[in-house]
């Protein structure tokens, strides 16, 4: 389905989107892109102050935005964020399950068990909890919807020193496919994206040599930008992707091609 630029600019008018981990990085870029196309957006993040500041910034740009504190490792917190979205904007049509953490870099045989549990709790369980509470609300409204789970290139390949992160992101891909199989007939599309290494706050503490090493792994010769990932997420949420469901799309500068 093709659209004109003017149509794309208003394609989410009347719809409401919940974006987790949206105080910065890919989440914020996605919220901004959705809002600029007419959506009401809820900025949900563990960093409550950051979420409020992000929502205020988007509001200053003419976007209808609200902020809510969210700990995706706690089911009750996720349920409350979904309810906040419904209470604030009258419903839920779109969701981007983006919240995640990196974890330490340690070989599997020496990986700290508490660290492993934290990464799994955030990056995998958090996506499950989000789906668990988003899907019934979207289904009950009876008008369909779309969800994008943010996985990673490490949902398709391994990476030495990151057993928890890799396991979690592979799990996100599996959750995505399962939810899509269950809900596509109900008009709810669920897809996943797999970003390569993106210039986000998660990489800010990396030294220059390590950063350059990551760049070298991408044939494109650079790391990605949050806005580039947001464009794909927004496409998958849109009616332009009306027959795209249960799929996993890489945004990786050819990282996984070699």
Secondary structure, DSSP 4 states (H G I P E B T S, - for coil): ----HHHHHTTTTT-EEEEET-SSHHHHHHHHHHHHTT-EEEEEES-HHHHHHHHHHHHHTT--EEEEE--TTSHHHHHHHHHHHHHHHS---EEEE--------B-GGG--HHHHHHHHIIIIIHHHHHHHHHHHHHHHHTS-EEEEEE--GGGTS--TTBHHHHHHHHHHHHHHHHHHHHHGGGTEEEEEEEE-SB-SGGGTTS-HHHHHHHHHTSTTSS-B-HHHHHHHHHHHHSGGGTT--S-EEEESTTGGG-
